[in-house]
């Protein structure tokens, strides 16, 4: 009986801890997002974050998209050939890339590269009392550190996904025409006939949400880090893991909203 009560108590503490963490994160996100639309605005901080998130993430996102499109065309051709449906390769590639693989893989790549960097930078500022120094100088840390990064993530990731969509489809086109022997004109025609505006827009909307999630988790974990270098390392790891899990979870939720019938 005592063991059962101890287990229930542990479960209750864990549930209360999870609820408290969710509440703190929600309040942090609301504060950060509210500062985006309220002056003053720190354009230089936004531009710096935009370049860091968008421009410097472009190579890894581009390579990921190209090879994903290539693999998708190769695998789908192998599977669809069993049903004599080779002509569906083009539509499968373009729909998969624009709806799911483009935003999700770009989000995961950016989460690993940018989320860790944001958490490390802000975490270092926290443990070295630089954030407290900003408050002493009458500068709101949420507005100076968090809001520009949230806005940069919201703007930069959809632009990265546009590039990822184009290169992913291009990768599938190269494999289909060069290796699998598809007619290039017919492949392009099938691609353009099957893709719709809703497919592209839904992927870009997901990318915007993912960009906010990545920067939010990086800022939150870094802002609340403690314990010196070890705490900064833990915050960096937590930011990447939490952002990756949230990307996959929100991908399902957004897919349900966009495409459920």
C-alpha positions in Angstrom: 0.0 0.0 0.0 2.8 2.4 0.9 4.5 1.6 -2.4 1.3 2.4 -4.3 0.9 5.7 -2.5 4.5 6.6 -3.2 4.0 5.9 -6.9 0.8 8.0 -7.0 2.7 10.9 -5.2 5.5 10.7 -7.7 3.1 10.7 -10.6 1.3 13.7 -9.1 4.5 15.6 -8.6 5.6 14.8 -12.2 2.2 16.0 -13.6 2.3 19.2 -11.5 5.9 19.9 -12.6 4.9 19.4 -16.3 1.9 21.7 -15.9 4.1 24.4 -14.2 6.7 24.1 -16.9 4.0 24.4 -19.6 2.6 27.5 -17.9 6.0 29.2 -17.6 6.7 28.5 -21.3 3.3 29.8 -22.3 3.8 33.0 -20.3 7.3 33.5 -21.8 6.0 33.0 -25.3 3.1 35.4 -24.8 5.5 38.1 -23.4 8.0 37.6 -26.3 5.3 37.6 -29.0 3.6 40.7 -27.5 6.9 42.7 -27.7 7.1 42.0 -31.5 4.2 44.5 -32.1 5.1 47.0 -29.4 7.8 49.7 -29.8 10.7 50.2 -29.5 12.0 47.9 -32.2 15.6 46.7 -32.5 16.1 46.4 -36.2 19.8 45.6 -35.9 19.1 42.7 -33.6 16.4 41.4 -36.0 18.7 41.7 -39.0 21.4 39.9 -37.2 19.1 37.1 -36.1 17.6 36.9 -39.6 21.0 36.4 -41.2 22.0 33.8 -38.6 18.8 31.8 -39.0 18.1 32.3 -42.7 21.3 32.9 -44.7 23.7 30.7 -42.7 21.2 27.8 -42.6 20.8 27.9 -46.3 23.5 25.4 -47.2 22.4 22.6 -44.9 18.8 23.1 -45.7 19.5 23.1 -49.5 21.6 19.9 -49.3 19.0 18.2 -47.2 16.2 19.1 -49.6 18.1 18.0 -52.7 19.0 14.6 -51.4 15.6 14.1 -49.9 14.0 14.7 -53.3 16.4 12.3 -54.9 15.8 9.5 -52.4 12.0 10.1 -52.5 11.9 9.8 -56.3 14.1 6.6 -56.2 12.1 4.9 -53.5 8.7 5.9 -54.8 9.6 4.7 -58.3 10.6 1.3 -56.9 7.3 1.0 -54.9 4.9 2.3 -57.5 6.5 0.1 -60.3 4.9 -2.9 -58.5 1.5 -1.4 -59.3 2.4 -0.1 -62.7 1.9 3.5 -61.5 5.2 5.0 -62.4 3.6 8.1 -63.7 2.6 9.0 -60.1 6.2 9.6 -59.1 6.1 13.3 -60.0 2.9 14.0 -58.0 4.2 12.0 -55.0 7.5 13.8 -54.9 6.0 17.3 -55.2 3.2 16.7 -52.7 5.5 15.1 -50.1 8.1 17.8 -50.4 5.7 20.8 -50.3 3.3 19.5 -47.7 5.6 17.7 -45.2 9.2 17.0 -45.9 10.2 20.5 -46.9 9.0 22.3 -43.7 9.7 19.4 -41.3 13.2 18.6 -42.5 14.1 22.3 -42.8 12.8 22.8 -39.3 14.7 20.0 -37.8 18.0 21.1 -39.5 17.5 24.7 -38.3 16.6 23.5 -34.8 19.8 21.6 -34.6 21.9 24.5 -35.8 20.1 27.6 -34.7 18.3 26.5 -31.6 21.5 25.3 -29.9 23.3 28.6 -30.9 20.5 30.8 -29.5 20.3 28.8 -26.2 24.1 28.9 -25.8 24.3 32.7 -26.5 21.5 33.7 -24.2 22.5 31.1 -21.6 26.0 32.5 -21.5 24.6 36.0 -21.0 22.4 34.7 -18.2 25.1 33.0 -16.2 27.5 35.9 -16.7 24.8 38.4 -15.5 24.7 40.3 -18.8 20.9 40.0 -18.9 20.7 41.6 -15.4 23.0 44.3 -16.8 20.5 45.0 -19.6 17.7 45.5 -17.0 19.9 47.8 -15.0 20.4 49.9 -18.2 16.6 50.1 -18.6 16.6 47.7 -21.6 13.9 45.0 -21.5 15.7 41.7 -22.2 12.5 40.2 -23.6 12.3 43.0 -26.2 16.0 43.2 -26.9 16.9 39.4 -27.0 13.8 37.4 -27.5 11.3 39.4 -29.7 13.8 40.0 -32.6 14.7 36.3 -32.7 11.1 35.2 -32.7 10.3 37.5 -35.5 13.4 36.4 -37.4 12.4 32.8 -37.1 8.8 33.6 -38.2 10.1 35.3 -41.4 13.3 33.3 -42.2 12.0 29.7 -42.0 9.3 30.1 -44.7 11.8 31.6 -47.0 14.1 28.6 -46.4 11.2 26.3 -47.1 10.6 27.9 -50.4 14.2 27.1 -51.4 13.8 23.6 -49.9 10.6 23.0 -51.9 12.3 24.1 -55.2 15.4 22.1 -54.6 13.6 19.0 -53.4 11.4 18.9 -56.5 14.6 19.5 -58.6 16.3 16.6 -56.9 13.4 14.3 -57.7 13.4 15.6 -61.3 17.1 14.9 -61.8 16.8 11.3 -60.6 13.6 10.7 -62.5 14.9 11.9 -65.8 18.6 10.9 -65.6 18.5 7.6 -63.7 14.9 6.3 -64.1 14.4 7.4 -67.8 11.3 9.6 -67.3 10.5 12.1 -70.0 11.4 15.5 -68.7 8.4 17.3 -70.2 5.9 14.8 -69.0 7.5 14.8 -65.5 7.2 18.6 -65.3 3.7 18.5 -66.6 2.6 16.0 -64.0 4.3 18.1 -61.3 2.5 21.3 -62.2 -0.8 19.6 -62.7 -0.9 17.9 -59.2 0.6 20.6 -57.0 -2.0 23.2 -55.8 -1.7 26.5 -54.0 -3.0 25.0 -50.8 -0.2 22.5 -50.7 2.5 25.2 -50.9 0.7 27.6 -48.5 0.2 24.9 -45.9 3.9 24.0 -45.9 4.8 27.7 -45.6 2.4 28.2 -42.7 3.9 25.2 -40.9 7.4 26.7 -41.5 6.3 29.9 -39.8 5.1 28.0 -36.8 8.2 25.9 -36.7 10.4 29.0 -36.9 8.7 30.5 -33.9 9.0 27.2 -32.0 12.7 26.8 -32.7 13.6 30.4 -31.6 11.2 30.2 -28.7 12.8 27.1 -27.2 16.3 28.4 -27.8 15.4 31.7 -26.0 13.5 30.1 -23.2 16.1 27.5 -22.3 18.9 30.0 -22.5 17.0 32.7 -20.6 16.3 30.3 -17.8 19.6 28.5 -17.7 21.7 28.5 -14.5 24.7 26.7 -13.0 27.5 28.0 -15.1 28.9 26.2 -18.1 27.2 23.0 -17.2 23.8 24.7 -17.1 24.4 26.3 -20.5 25.3 22.9 -22.0 22.1 21.4 -20.5 20.0 24.4 -21.8 21.5 23.9 -25.3 20.6 20.2 -25.4 17.1 20.8 -24.0 16.5 23.5 -26.6 17.3 21.2 -29.5 15.4 18.2 -28.2 12.3 20.3 -27.2 12.2 22.1 -30.5 12.5 18.9 -32.5 9.7 17.2 -30.5 7.5 20.2 -30.8 8.1 20.4 -34.5 6.9 16.8 -35.0 3.9 17.3 -32.6 2.8 20.6 -34.2 3.2 19.1 -37.7 0.5 16.6 -36.9 -1.8 19.2 -35.4 -1.4 21.5 -38.4 -1.8 18.7 -40.9 -5.0 17.8 -39.1 -6.2 21.4 -39.4 -5.3 21.8 -43.0 -6.2 18.5 -44.6 -8.6 16.6 -42.3 -12.0 16.0 -43.9 
